[in-house]
Amino acid sequence: MIPKELSLKKISKVYHSTTPYINKTPLIKNNNFLNNLFNTNLIIKYEFMQKGGSFKTRGAINNILSLNKSQLNKGITAVSAGNHAIAASYVSNLFNLKNKIFLYESANPYRIKTCKKFNANIVFTNSDDSFKNVKSAEQEGYTFIHPFDGKFTLQGTASLGYEIYNQFKNIDNILVSVGGGGLISGLGSFFKQVNPNCKIFGIEPMCAKGMTESLLKGKPLSKVNISSIADSLCAPLHMPYSFSIAKNVIDEMITVSENEMIQAMKFAAHHLKLFLEPACICGIAALNNKLKNKLKNQNTLLILCGSNIDYDSWVNIIN
């Protein structure tokens, strides 16, 4: 059951309202070498070329456009390991908003530097305290822009589905990296309405498999054990709203190991000439392993959802 706030009509409206503030990112059909290697017709969405470096900007923009003047004057707050913090920093700078951005102490220097470039008011935190920090900020008057939950955030991720569908309609499978579940919930809600037979695969690290375990338990976990190099996918918990949608749109969850992600990073550098963070290449890791040769003669969409990483950090991970 897709809620009415994620109807096709609403998603279309959101897409067109956010269009002035986002990039329409490239969607590219792959060459025969990669198609033969993975034994599927591979289409790649280069969403890491989005403003702010990830899909998170779509949800952040839609949240801002939903606020009234009083809320805008009081500012926004956000919490993140990096990509959502950058998106929130970008939109607060774009709309000249007061902000309080809670960033994990473990965030790499590049993400911290990028947030500062957008004049973010950064407060460092950790996964245990982060959402408590946000509640305190809300009590001060800031509006919380959730990284992976709430109708405005999911409308933003659903609008990515709208864009993809208008670039290429005949899609049999979609591979989506999963952290908190906001991307797969929004994107999946769109595609299950326009093409119910399209299979939605969620890919997450073995060392941060919160969605896999939530689906097995039938409820969103309030505490997830996280210890992965894919820090952008290390959501410390899952939320009832996004989970209620995720469980209805996800066809299958697949986990990938730390080493499989590292090999996928090397693969992307060698074959795509792209230096991508671990969270971005989970789909490649799945295609190289558990999904290898299982999607034959089908059109498979791989979403490179975001990548905010510097070269030194990339090298440290693959080494």
N, C-alpha and C positions, 0 to 999 in steps of 0.2 A: 504494500500500500504506500503510494507516494503522496506525501502531504500536499495540500493545495498551494502552499507557498513555493513549491517546487514544480508547479505545472509548467507545461511547455510554453504557454503564453507568458507566464511570469518570468521564466528564464530568458526568453527572447527580449522582454522589456529590460531586464537587468543587463543583458549583454550590450544592448544599444545605449543604455545610460552610462555604462562604464567605459565604452569604446573610446571616448576622447582622452582617457587617462591611462590606457594600456597599449601594449604592442600586440598586433596580430602576429603571432609567432609562426615561423615556417613549419609546414608539414611536408615531409619529403619521402617519396617512394625510394626504396633502397635498390642497390645494384644487384645483379644476379649472383655475384659472389656471396654476399651475405644471405640472400634468399636461399641459395643452395646449402650454405653452411648450416643455417638454422632449420632448413626444410620447411619454410613458411614464407609467404609473401609479406615482407616486413615494411611497415610504414612508421616513420619516426616523427613525433611531434617535439620540436625544439623549444619547449616551454622555458628552459633555463635562460633563454634570450629575452624573457619578460623583464619589464622594468622592475628593479629590485632583485633581479636574478632568480625569481621563482614564481610559481603559480600563486603564492600567498598574496601577491599584490592585488589579484582580482577580488578576493574576499575582503581585503582591507579597504579597498576603494568602495566596494558596495556598502560596507558598514558605515563609512564616513558619509556617503550620500544619503543614508537613512537617518542621520542625526538632525535634530532641530538646532536652531541657533543657540539656545541656552546650553545644550550639551556640547556643541562645538566650542563655545567660549570657555567651558570648564576643562576641556582637553581629553586626551585618550591615554589609556594604559594598555600594555601588552606584555606577554611573557613568552620566551622562546630560547631555544639553543642557538638560534641565529637567523634562519631564513625569514621567519615571521617577524622577528625583531627588526630586520632590515626593511621588510614590507611596511611595518607600522611606522618606522622612522621615515621612510620615503613619503608616505601619505601625510604624515603630520607636517613634514617640511613643505610638501606640495600645497597643503591648505593652511599653512602657517598656524598650526595648533600647538597648544601647550601639551607636553607629553611626559610620561614616566614609563620608560621601557626597562622591564626586568629581563636581564640577559644572564644566562648561566655562566658561572665562573669558569667553566670548562670551554667556553666559546673560543674559537681560534682567533688570533689577532686580526686577521683580515675582516672577519665579521664585525668585530668591535670597531675597527677603523671605518668600515662602511657605514655603520650606524652613526658614528660621530660625524661623518661627512654630511649626513642629513640632519645635523644639529640635534641628535637625540639626547635626552636627559637619561643617561644610563644608570641603573642601579643593579649591581651584581647580586645574584642569588644562586640557588641550587634547586634540583628537581624536587626535593622534599619540602622546601619552603615557598616555592614559586607562586603557587596558586593562593597561598595565605597572603603573600605580599600584594597580590592583585586585589584581594578583598579589601585590604587596608587602603589601597589607592582609590578603590570605588567609594569608600566611606569619605574620602577627601573630595569627591565629586567627579573624578575621572570616569569616563566610559570605557569599559573593558572591551577590547577588540579580540575576540577569542580566536586562537590559532586554528582550531579544527571543529568548533561546535557553534550552534546557533544558526537561525535561518538565513541571516544576511551573509555569513561566512560561506554556508553551503550553496546559497544562490550564486555566489561568486565562483565557486569551483564548478557548479553546474554550467555556468556560462562558458567555461572552457570546453565542455562537451558540445555546446551549441556551436562554438567556433570550429571545432574539429569536424563536426557533422557537415558543416557548410563548406568544408575543404575537401572531404572525402567521405562518402556515405556508406559504401559497401564494406563494412568492418565486421569481421567474425569474432575477433578476440581483442580485448584491451588489457594491457599489463600495467598495473598501477602500484607504485611504491606506497606502502602504508605505514604511517606513524600513528597519529591520533585518529585518523579515519575520515577527516574532513574532505580530502580530495576524492577518495573512492566513493564516498556517500553522495556528494554533489554530482560528480561526473556520472556515476552509475545511475543515479535517479533520472538523468536526462536520457541516457542511452536505453534504459529499460522501457522508456515510453515510446521512443522512436523506432527501436529495434529490439524487441524482447528476446530474440534469439542470440543476440550478441553476448558472448561470455565475458564476464568481468573477473579477472584474476587479480587478487591482492597479493603483493609480494612484500614480505617483511623479514628482518634479520632473525635468525634463531635466538640471538641474544637480546632481542626486544620484540618478542612475539605476542604482544598484548592483544591484538585483534584476533589472532588464531585462538588464544585461550579464552577470550571473551565469548567468541562464537561457540566454543565447546561447552562453556558454562551456561550459555544462553542469557548472559547479562554483562554489562560493561564492567571491567575490572577497575576498582578504585585505587589499586596499587599494582604497578607493572614492574617486574624485575628487568632492569636495563643495564647493559654493559657492552654496547656495540660501537664499532668505529663509525657506524652510520648515525651520528648524533642527531641529525635532523629527523630521524625516525624514532627517537627514544622518548616518546610521550610517556610521562609517568603514570597516566591514568586514561581511562576512556569515559565518554559522556553519554548519558541516556538518549539524548535527541539524535546525535549523529549515529550512534550505535543502532537505534531503532530503524534507521534507513539502511545502514550498512548491511545488516543481517538479511535484508530483503533484496539487495542488489548484487551482493557478492556471490559468485558461483563457486569459487574455490580460492582458498588461501594456500600460499606456497611460502616456505621459509628457505632462506639462503644463508650459508655459513659466512663467517668473516673472510675466510680464504677465497670463497667463491666471489665475494664482492671485490676483493683485491684483484683477482684475476680479471674480473669484468672491467675494472678501472683501467688495467693495462690494455685490455682488448679495445676499449673505446679510444684510448690514446693511439693505438697502432692502426686501427681500421677506420675510425671516424675522425681522427686527428683532434680529439677533444679531451681536455683534462677535466674530468667530472668527479664530483664528490661521491662518496659511497652510497648515499641515499638515492642518488639520481640513477644509478646503474643497476638497481636490483632486478629490473626486468631483463637486462642482458645476462645477469648471473643466472636467472631462472631459465632463460632460453638455452644457455650453455650447459645446463644440468637437468633439473627435474622436468622441464618442458621440452627438452631436446627431442626432435623428431615426432612430437605429439600433435603438432598443428599443421600437418601437411596439407598443401593445396588450399590453405585458408589465408585470409587477409588479417594480419596481426598488427595491431597498433601498439607501439612502445612509446610511452610518455617519458621524456627526459624532463622531469618536473621542476628541477631547479639545481643550481650549483653555485654556491658561494664559497669558493676555496682558493687559496693562493698556492702557487707552485711548490713552495717549501713544505707546506702541510701535505700536499698531494704526494710528494716524494717520501716524506716521513711515513705516511700510511702504507704505500706500496713496498717500502723497505722493511 
